[in-house]
Amino acid sequence: MAKSIAQEFTKGLWDEIPPFRLVLGLCPVLAVTKTVENGIGMGLATTFVLVCSNLLVSSLRKVIPSKVRIACFIIIIATFVTVVELVMQAYAYPLFLKLGIFIPLIVVNCIVLGRSEAFASKNGIVRSLADGLGIGVGFTLSLAALGAVRELFGSGTLTIWESPIQVFGPSFEPFTFMVEAPGAFVCLGLMLCIMNLLGKK
Amino acid sequence: MRDMIKMVLVLTILAAFSGGLLAAIKDGTAENIEKQKLTFVKGPAIKQILEGASNDPISDRFKLQDQDQERSFFVGVYDGKPKAVAFETFGKGFGGDIGVMVAVDVATDRIVGVSVTTHQETPGVGSRAKTDPDFAAQFTDKAFEGTFKVKPDGGQIDALSGATVTSRGVTGALTQATGVYERVKPQLKEKLQAFGN
C-alpha cells in the first residue's frame, strides 16, 4: 500500500507521533520539557537534524554499502548535530545553556537513527523529506505540549520566547513537583493515557 | 575484496566531507560564539566585579600574549583613570574546569573582586561558589601575589562547607592568575598608559 507524500507527512503528527505513539526518544522528552521554550528549541533542533539526515541518507542510499550503513548514518547524523550545536551557540546562547548536554545527545536519539534506518534508506528523497519533516514537527509539538503542561502547573508561567508569561495570579502556589524529574514521568504517563483513550478504536 | 574497498572508500569520503564541513562552520561561527559568551557568561561577572566603572569594560578590552596563550583583559575606568583590569583563569573543580574572573587594582596590586563565570559543579553544593556572595567577598582587597589556599590546606580562605574541592578549584585558578599577572605586568602597564591618553 503506497502512501501519498502528504500522508507520509501527516503520519508523524498523529499515527506515529514519536514520544506518545512510538514511545521513542524519551530521554530528551523527560529531561528538557521544564518550559515550553526548551521543548520547542529541542524539537526544532531535532527536526533540523532529522530532515537533513533523512535527505542525505536517502540520496546516498544506493552508494552506502549495507554492512557499514549504521556507521555511515552515525557520521551523517553526528555532523548535523554538531552543526546545530555550533549555530545555537552562535545565535541562541541562553537556550544552548539551558539545553546543554541534550543537544549533543541528539546523535544517539533513537528517533533520528530509526528514521534513517527504517525509512530513508528504503525510500526516495521527496518521501524521506516529508517523513523527516512530519516526525520532526510531531516531536516538536509533543515536547511543546508536555512543556506547556509542566510549566503551567509547575511554575504558573508559559515561556514561548525568552520572557515568561504569568498565567495565574500572584496567589498561585507553584506545584513544583511538576518541574522535577518525577513530575516528568507522571505527566508523560498521563499524556500517553489520554492519547490511548483518544485513539481507541 | 571489492566490497571491502568500497566500504572503506565510502566511509572515508563521508568522514572527510563531514570534517571539512564542520571545520568551515566552526570557523564561521567562532566570532559570534565568542561575542555571545562575552554577553551572557563573562559580561555579568565583569559588570559585577567592576561595579561603578565609568566605562564599558566589555568593549574596552584588549588581548595580550602570555607564554603560548592569548588572554583577554578588561579595563575598568574609575575617576577618569584606568584603575583595574579583569581577566579569567581556570581551575580544576569537582565536575570540570571552573572559570574565575578576577579584577586587580593595578596601582596597589590588590584584588578588586572575584567572580565565578563557568562551572559544572554540583547544584546547591559546589555551585555556591558562584551564588554565595560571602565566598567571593573573602578575596576582596587581599594582596594579589603568591598562592591562594583554603584553610584546610593551611591557607587563608574559608572553604565552602561540603565543597572543598570546588573551593580549591577557585583558589587554584587565582594562584594561576597571580602568575599570569606577574608575567604580563610590564605589557599591561604599557597598554594602560596608552589607554589613558
HADDOCK unambig.tbl for C-alpha pairs under 7 A between the chains (distance, minus, plus):
assign (segid A and resid 64 and name CA) (segid B and resid 10 and name CA) 6.69 0.50 0.50
assign (segid A and resid 65 and name CA) (segid B and resid 7 and name CA) 6.04 0.50 0.50
assign (segid A and resid 68 and name CA) (segid B and resid 7 and name CA) 6.65 0.50 0.50
assign (segid A and resid 72 and name CA) (segid B and resid 11 and name CA) 6.36 0.50 0.50
assign (segid A and resid 75 and name CA) (segid B and resid 15 and name CA) 6.64 0.50 0.50
assign (segid A and resid 79 and name CA) (segid B and resid 18 and name CA) 5.90 0.50 0.50
assign (segid A and resid 79 and name CA) (segid B and resid 22 and name CA) 6.99 0.50 0.50
assign (segid A and resid 83 and name CA) (segid B and resid 22 and name CA) 6.74 0.50 0.50
assign (segid A and resid 86 and name CA) (segid B and resid 26 and name CA) 6.76 0.50 0.50
assign (segid A and resid 86 and name CA) (segid B and resid 29 and name CA) 6.85 0.50 0.50
assign (segid A and resid 87 and name CA) (segid B and resid 29 and name CA) 6.86 0.50 0.50
assign (segid A and resid 89 and name CA) (segid B and resid 33 and name CA) 5.72 0.50 0.50
assign (segid A and resid 90 and name CA) (segid B and resid 29 and name CA) 5.89 0.50 0.50
assign (segid A and resid 90 and name CA) (segid B and resid 32 and name CA) 4.99 0.50 0.50
assign (segid A and resid 90 and name CA) (segid B and resid 33 and name CA) 4.29 0.50 0.50
assign (segid A and resid 90 and name CA) (segid B and resid 36 and name CA) 6.48 0.50 0.50
assign (segid A and resid 93 and name CA) (segid B and resid 36 and name CA) 6.23 0.50 0.50
